[in-house]
Amino acid sequence: MTESAPVLADPDTLERLEAAAFRRLVTHLRQRSDVQNVDLMGWGGFCRNCLGDWLHEEAAALGLTLSKDEGRTHVYGMSQAEWKAKHQAPASQEQLDRMAESLARNEAVR
């Protein structure tokens, strides 16, 4: 039996895997419109908006032009306003409190 190099040791393969995993995450979030951004923020410390903003920031770091709105549209599969009108429910105080706590914990991550 021939032993192969670990997949994660190859930077090109790793980048392809990460890109594929990101695409799967975006597809998953598009299909799970029942999962509210306030819940994603409250439990995970990020939401659809964050992913779109991170696309914008990474594009800027590479000298590319991608607005925050364009990044968010990519993640939502439609404009943020359209997604909100179709899928966003009012947030409860409990959701808002959990999100505020999570955002405070995010400060340590930066």
N, CA, C and O atoms as a DFTB+ gen file, in Angstrom:
440 C
 N C O
     1  1       0.846      -1.178       0.000
     2  2       0.000       0.000       0.000
     3  2       0.893       1.244       0.000
     4  3       1.833       1.336       0.790
     5  1       0.602       2.185      -0.876
     6  2       1.376       3.406      -0.992
     7  2       0.770       4.483      -0.102
     8  3      -0.438       4.720      -0.118
     9  1       1.623       5.120       0.661
    10  2       1.161       6.205       1.523
    11  2       1.184       7.509       0.738
    12  3       2.181       7.821       0.087
    13  1       0.101       8.271       0.791
    14  2       0.056       9.553       0.088
    15  2       0.230      10.693       1.084
    16  3       0.046      10.536       2.291
    17  1       0.591      11.843       0.529
    18  2       0.774      13.038       1.361
    19  2      -0.578      13.487       1.901
    20  3      -1.594      13.346       1.221
    21  1      -0.598      14.020       3.105
    22  2      -1.862      14.538       3.647
    23  2      -2.435      15.618       2.735
    24  3      -1.710      16.501       2.278
    25  1      -3.734      15.543       2.476
    26  2      -4.400      16.484       1.585
    27  2      -4.214      17.922       2.048
    28  3      -4.013      18.814       1.224
    29  1      -4.276      18.154       3.337
    30  2      -4.207      19.517       3.851
    31  2      -2.801      20.108       3.787
    32  3      -2.614      21.293       4.060
    33  1      -1.821      19.295       3.430
    34  2      -0.456      19.800       3.301
    35  2      -0.235      20.509       1.971
    36  3       0.708      21.286       1.825
    37  1      -1.097      20.241       1.013
    38  2      -0.973      20.843      -0.312
    39  2      -1.817      22.122      -0.348
    40  3      -3.044      22.041      -0.299
    41  1      -1.188      23.299      -0.432
    42  2      -1.939      24.558      -0.368
    43  2      -3.005      24.697      -1.466
    44  3      -4.081      25.233      -1.202
    45  1      -2.733      24.232      -2.674
    46  2      -3.720      24.352      -3.754
    47  2      -4.943      23.476      -3.483
    48  3      -6.080      23.902      -3.686
    49  1      -4.700      22.260      -3.025
    50  2      -5.815      21.367      -2.697
    51  2      -6.600      21.904      -1.514
    52  3      -7.830      21.876      -1.516
    53  1      -5.895      22.390      -0.509
    54  2      -6.557      22.962       0.655
    55  2      -7.454      24.119       0.245
    56  3      -8.592      24.215       0.705
    57  1      -6.953      24.999      -0.616
    58  2      -7.765      26.130      -1.072
    59  2      -9.010      25.656      -1.814
    60  3     -10.089      26.219      -1.631
    61  1      -8.873      24.624      -2.650
    62  2     -10.032      24.089      -3.373
    63  2     -11.043      23.488      -2.398
    64  3     -12.250      23.671      -2.558
    65  1     -10.549      22.772      -1.392
    66  2     -11.448      22.191      -0.392
    67  2     -12.176      23.271       0.399
    68  3     -13.380      23.172       0.633
    69  1     -11.446      24.294       0.807
    70  2     -12.070      25.390       1.565
    71  2     -13.116      26.103       0.718
    72  3     -14.191      26.439       1.215
    73  1     -12.815      26.335      -0.548
    74  2     -13.769      26.992      -1.442
    75  2     -15.016      26.134      -1.612
    76  3     -16.134      26.650      -1.597
    77  1     -14.830      24.832      -1.773
    78  2     -15.980      23.934      -1.923
    79  2     -16.819      23.900      -0.651
    80  3     -18.048      23.891      -0.720
    81  1     -16.166      23.882       0.510
    82  2     -16.892      23.888       1.781
    83  2     -17.671      25.190       1.950
    84  3     -18.801      25.178       2.439
    85  1     -17.070      26.317       1.547
    86  2     -17.767      27.602       1.619
    87  2     -19.005      27.582       0.716
    88  3     -20.073      28.043       1.118
    89  1     -18.864      27.054      -0.495
    90  2     -20.017      26.976      -1.406
    91  2     -21.120      26.126      -0.802
    92  3     -22.299      26.462      -0.916
    93  1     -20.748      25.035      -0.164
    94  2     -21.755      24.189       0.491
    95  2     -22.435      24.930       1.634
    96  3     -23.648      24.811       1.811
    97  1     -21.676      25.689       2.407
    98  2     -22.262      26.477       3.494
    99  2     -23.261      27.483       2.940
   100  3     -24.362      27.616       3.474
   101  1     -22.895      28.191       1.880
   102  2     -23.799      29.180       1.279
   103  2     -25.064      28.496       0.766
   104  3     -26.166      28.996       0.992
   105  1     -24.926      27.377       0.090
   106  2     -26.092      26.632      -0.400
   107  2     -26.969      26.201       0.767
   108  3     -28.193      26.314       0.712
   109  1     -26.335      25.708       1.816
   110  2     -27.072      25.279       3.010
   111  2     -27.866      26.438       3.604
   112  3     -29.043      26.286       3.929
   113  1     -27.223      27.597       3.746
   114  2     -27.916      28.753       4.326
   115  2     -29.036      29.249       3.424
   116  3     -30.060      29.713       3.924
   117  1     -28.871      29.163       2.110
   118  2     -29.950      29.553       1.196
   119  2     -31.145      28.615       1.352
   120  3     -32.293      29.056       1.288
   121  1     -30.884      27.343       1.554
   122  2     -31.963      26.367       1.691
   123  2     -32.607      26.405       3.072
   124  3     -33.756      25.994       3.232
   125  1     -31.879      26.892       4.063
   126  2     -32.402      26.957       5.423
   127  2     -32.780      28.392       5.794
   128  3     -32.260      28.962       6.754
   129  1     -33.693      28.957       5.012
   130  2     -34.137      30.328       5.272
   131  2     -34.899      30.426       6.586
   132  3     -35.138      31.526       7.083
   133  1     -35.287      29.270       7.158
   134  2     -35.948      29.281       8.463
   135  2     -34.972      29.648       9.582
   136  3     -35.392      30.063      10.662
   137  1     -33.702      29.497       9.330
   138  2     -32.687      29.857      10.327
   139  2     -32.432      31.354      10.208
   140  3     -31.930      31.829       9.190
   141  1     -32.776      32.077      11.239
   142  2     -32.679      33.526      11.226
   143  2     -31.242      33.984      11.496
   144  3     -30.491      33.320      12.211
   145  1     -30.876      35.125      10.917
   146  2     -29.550      35.684      11.148
   147  2     -29.311      35.960      12.629
   148  3     -28.204      35.756      13.127
   149  1     -30.330      36.417      13.327
   150  2     -30.169      36.725      14.750
   151  2     -29.789      35.457      15.518
   152  3     -29.037      35.526      16.490
   153  1     -30.305      34.297      15.087
   154  2     -29.940      33.038      15.737
   155  2     -28.517      32.626      15.372
   156  3     -27.761      32.176      16.234
   157  1     -28.148      32.777      14.099
   158  2     -26.776      32.484      13.698
   159  2     -25.796      33.344      14.501
   160  3     -24.783      32.848      14.996
   161  1     -26.108      34.636      14.623
   162  2     -25.239      35.540      15.392
   163  2     -25.214      35.156      16.862
   164  3     -24.156      35.158      17.493
   165  1     -26.371      34.828      17.404
   166  2     -26.463      34.507      18.829
   167  2     -25.712      33.248      19.208
   168  3     -25.101      33.185      20.275
   169  1     -25.750      32.255      18.352
   170  2     -25.117      30.979      18.677
   171  2     -23.735      30.841      18.065
   172  3     -22.853      30.245      18.684
   173  1     -23.517      31.376      16.861
   174  2     -22.253      31.158      16.179
   175  2     -21.359      32.374      16.069
   176  3     -20.174      32.246      15.761
   177  1     -21.912      33.557      16.317
   178  2     -21.108      34.767      16.238
   179  2     -20.902      35.286      14.832
   180  3     -20.081      36.177      14.615
   181  1     -21.643      34.737      13.863
   182  2     -21.604      35.229      12.485
   183  2     -22.956      34.942      11.851
   184  3     -23.740      34.141      12.361
   185  1     -23.216      35.609      10.730
   186  2     -24.465      35.378      10.017
   187  2     -24.226      35.539       8.522
   188  3     -23.087      35.676       8.076
   189  1     -25.295      35.521       7.767
   190  2     -25.193      35.682       6.322
   191  2     -24.527      37.010       5.957
   192  3     -23.704      37.068       5.045
   193  1     -24.887      38.066       6.672
   194  2     -24.280      39.377       6.409
   195  2     -22.766      39.318       6.609
   196  3     -22.009      39.878       5.817
   197  1     -22.332      38.644       7.660
   198  2     -20.889      38.518       7.922
   199  2     -20.198      37.837       6.750
   200  3     -19.153      38.301       6.293
   201  1     -20.766      36.752       6.265
   202  2     -20.147      36.044       5.144
   203  2     -20.023      36.948       3.924
   204  3     -18.988      36.962       3.257
   205  1     -21.082      37.705       3.633
   206  2     -21.028      38.645       2.513
   207  2     -19.991      39.735       2.734
   208  3     -19.274      40.122       1.811
   209  1     -19.919      40.224       3.965
   210  2     -18.928      41.261       4.294
   211  2     -17.510      40.707       4.198
   212  3     -16.599      41.402       3.748
   213  1     -17.321      39.455       4.620
   214  2     -15.994      38.840       4.524
   215  2     -15.583      38.680       3.062
   216  3     -14.409      38.845       2.729
   217  1     -16.546      38.356       2.180
   218  2     -16.226      38.307       0.744
   219  2     -15.744      39.677       0.271
   220  3     -14.744      39.783      -0.440
   221  1     -16.468      40.724       0.674
   222  2     -16.088      42.094       0.323
   223  2     -14.676      42.411       0.815
   224  3     -13.863      42.947       0.062
   225  1     -14.382      42.086       2.061
   226  2     -13.079      42.396       2.653
   227  2     -11.946      41.615       1.972
   228  3     -10.871      42.163       1.731
   229  1     -12.188      40.350       1.666
   230  2     -11.158      39.550       1.000
   231  2     -10.923      40.035      -0.428
   232  3      -9.788      40.034      -0.904
   233  1     -11.990      40.448      -1.112
   234  2     -11.834      41.017      -2.453
   235  2     -10.986      42.283      -2.379
   236  3     -10.076      42.476      -3.186
   237  1     -11.286      43.137      -1.414
   238  2     -10.520      44.381      -1.259
   239  2      -9.049      44.082      -0.980
   240  3      -8.164      44.763      -1.499
   241  1      -8.790      43.067      -0.161
   242  2      -7.400      42.705       0.150
   243  2      -6.642      42.246      -1.095
   244  3      -5.418      42.362      -1.165
   245  1      -7.376      41.727      -2.070
   246  2      -6.758      41.290      -3.330
   247  2      -6.789      42.372      -4.394
   248  3      -6.390      42.141      -5.536
   249  1      -7.267      43.563      -4.017
   250  2      -7.342      44.666      -4.974
   251  2      -8.507      44.551      -5.942
   252  3      -8.492      45.156      -7.014
   253  1      -9.524      43.770      -5.565
   254  2     -10.704      43.572      -6.411
   255  2     -11.868      44.402      -5.885
   256  3     -11.925      44.723      -4.698
   257  1     -12.774      44.739      -6.756
   258  2     -13.935      45.532      -6.370
   259  2     -15.149      44.624      -6.207
   260  3     -15.642      44.053      -7.179
   261  1     -15.622      44.498      -4.987
   262  2     -16.845      43.772      -4.667
   263  2     -17.460      44.515      -3.495
   264  3     -16.885      44.539      -2.407
   265  1     -18.610      45.116      -3.700
   266  2     -19.245      45.875      -2.624
   267  2     -19.807      44.924      -1.569
   268  3     -19.979      43.730      -1.813
   269  1     -20.088      45.480      -0.397
   270  2     -20.729      44.680       0.649
   271  2     -22.067      44.156       0.150
   272  3     -22.402      42.994       0.380
   273  1     -22.835      45.002      -0.530
   274  2     -24.129      44.561      -1.065
   275  2     -23.966      43.417      -2.050
   276  3     -24.761      42.477      -2.040
   277  1     -22.950      43.481      -2.900
   278  2     -22.702      42.396      -3.855
   279  2     -22.302      41.115      -3.132
   280  3     -22.742      40.028      -3.506
   281  1     -21.484      41.233      -2.116
   282  2     -21.103      40.063      -1.333
   283  2     -22.292      39.441      -0.641
   284  3     -22.450      38.220      -0.638
   285  1     -23.128      40.278      -0.055
   286  2     -24.322      39.771       0.632
   287  2     -25.307      39.153      -0.348
   288  3     -25.910      38.122      -0.050
   289  1     -25.477      39.766      -1.510
   290  2     -26.367      39.208      -2.531
   291  2     -25.888      37.823      -2.940
   292  3     -26.698      36.922      -3.155
   293  1     -24.585      37.653      -3.046
   294  2     -24.043      36.338      -3.392
   295  2     -24.422      35.311      -2.329
   296  3     -24.835      34.200      -2.663
   297  1     -24.287      35.667      -1.070
   298  2     -24.588      34.733       0.017
   299  2     -26.087      34.446       0.092
   300  3     -26.491      33.291       0.230
   301  1     -26.902      35.476       0.003
   302  2     -28.355      35.305       0.106
   303  2     -28.967      34.657      -1.139
   304  3     -30.008      34.006      -1.049
   305  1     -28.335      34.831      -2.282
   306  2     -28.933      34.369      -3.531
   307  2     -29.982      35.330      -4.055
   308  3     -30.706      35.018      -5.000
   309  1     -30.060      36.477      -3.451
   310  2     -30.989      37.558      -3.807
   311  2     -30.538      38.767      -3.000
   312  3     -29.622      38.659      -2.185
   313  1     -31.164      39.905      -3.215
   314  2     -30.777      41.066      -2.413
   315  2     -31.139      40.821      -0.947
   316  3     -32.064      40.069      -0.638
   317  1     -30.399      41.464      -0.062
   318  2     -30.677      41.326       1.359
   319  2     -32.096      41.800       1.663
   320  3     -32.796      41.181       2.463
   321  1     -32.520      42.881       1.037
   322  2     -33.867      43.413       1.267
   323  2     -34.933      42.403       0.853
   324  3     -35.932      42.226       1.550
   325  1     -34.717      41.743      -0.286
   326  2     -35.680      40.741      -0.752
   327  2     -35.722      39.557       0.215
   328  3     -36.799      39.056       0.537
   329  1     -34.557      39.111       0.679
   330  2     -34.508      37.996       1.622
   331  2     -35.247      38.356       2.909
   332  3     -36.031      37.564       3.432
   333  1     -34.985      39.570       3.414
   334  2     -35.638      40.000       4.654
   335  2     -37.152      40.019       4.491
   336  3     -37.881      39.571       5.375
   337  1     -37.626      40.539       3.358
   338  2     -39.072      40.610       3.124
   339  2     -39.695      39.215       3.049
   340  3     -40.824      39.012       3.497
   341  1     -38.968      38.266       2.489
   342  2     -39.500      36.916       2.319
   343  2     -39.354      36.045       3.565
   344  3     -40.230      35.228       3.851
   345  1     -38.264      36.207       4.304
   346  2     -37.923      35.208       5.308
   347  2     -37.692      35.716       6.727
   348  3     -37.774      34.923       7.665
   349  1     -37.412      36.986       6.924
   350  2     -37.029      37.442       8.262
   351  2     -38.237      37.626       9.157
   352  3     -39.200      38.309       8.807
   353  1     -38.164      37.002      10.319
   354  2     -39.208      37.146      11.332
   355  2     -38.730      38.150      12.375
   356  3     -37.526      38.363      12.522
   357  1     -39.661      38.768      13.100
   358  2     -39.244      39.677      14.170
   359  2     -38.429      38.922      15.227
   360  3     -38.743      37.779      15.559
   361  1     -37.403      39.554      15.739
   362  2     -36.548      38.941      16.752
   363  2     -37.152      39.133      18.132
   364  3     -37.699      40.187      18.455
   365  1     -37.038      38.088      18.931
   366  2     -37.484      38.184      20.324
   367  2     -36.404      38.863      21.148
   368  3     -35.260      38.976      20.708
   369  1     -36.762      39.311      22.332
   370  2     -35.772      39.917      23.220
   371  2     -34.699      38.907      23.591
   372  3     -33.526      39.264      23.703
   373  1     -35.083      37.654      23.781
   374  2     -34.111      36.601      24.103
   375  2     -33.087      36.439      22.971
   376  3     -31.891      36.310      23.230
   377  1     -33.555      36.446      21.725
   378  2     -32.637      36.347      20.585
   379  2     -31.689      37.540      20.540
   380  3     -30.490      37.384      20.311
   381  1     -32.238      38.733      20.759
   382  2     -31.414      39.941      20.726
   383  2     -30.374      39.948      21.844
   384  3     -29.232      40.355      21.632
   385  1     -30.774      39.497      23.033
   386  2     -29.840      39.433      24.158
   387  2     -28.713      38.436      23.877
   388  3     -27.544      38.720      24.140
   389  1     -29.077      37.259      23.337
   390  2     -28.068      36.245      23.017
   391  2     -27.107      36.779      21.958
   392  3     -25.900      36.552      22.041
   393  1     -27.642      37.494      20.956
   394  2     -26.800      38.064      19.912
   395  2     -25.841      39.101      20.503
   396  3     -24.665      39.131      20.141
   397  1     -26.331      39.942      21.400
   398  2     -25.476      40.960      22.026
   399  2     -24.336      40.306      22.802
   400  3     -23.198      40.770      22.739
   401  1     -24.634      39.234      23.533
   402  2     -23.595      38.503      24.269
   403  2     -22.571      37.906      23.299
   404  3     -21.367      37.952      23.551
   405  1     -23.059      37.351      22.196
   406  2     -22.182      36.741      21.205
   407  2     -21.284      37.785      20.546
   408  3     -20.097      37.541      20.331
   409  1     -21.847      38.938      20.229
   410  2     -21.051      40.007      19.618
   411  2     -19.944      40.465      20.567
   412  3     -18.837      40.781      20.130
   413  1     -20.244      40.500      21.859
   414  2     -19.221      40.878      22.835
   415  2     -18.093      39.841      22.851
   416  3     -16.921      40.199      22.968
   417  1     -18.446      38.559      22.735
   418  2     -17.420      37.497      22.689
   419  2     -16.613      37.578      21.406
   420  3     -15.446      37.186      21.389
   421  1     -17.206      38.077      20.331
   422  2     -16.477      38.222      19.058
   423  2     -15.286      39.167      19.177
   424  3     -14.319      39.030      18.427
   425  1     -15.336      40.102      20.086
   426  2     -14.235      41.056      20.236
   427  2     -12.925      40.333      20.546
   428  3     -11.857      40.800      20.151
   429  1     -12.992      39.216      21.240
   430  2     -11.792      38.446      21.573
   431  2     -11.265      37.690      20.361
   432  3     -10.099      37.298      20.338
   433  1     -12.105      37.481      19.362
   434  2     -11.731      36.696      18.179
   435  2     -10.945      37.540      17.191
   436  3     -10.111      37.007      16.458
   437  1     -11.184      38.814      17.153
   438  2     -10.585      39.694      16.143
   439  2      -9.130      39.761      16.268
   440  3      -8.475      40.459      15.493
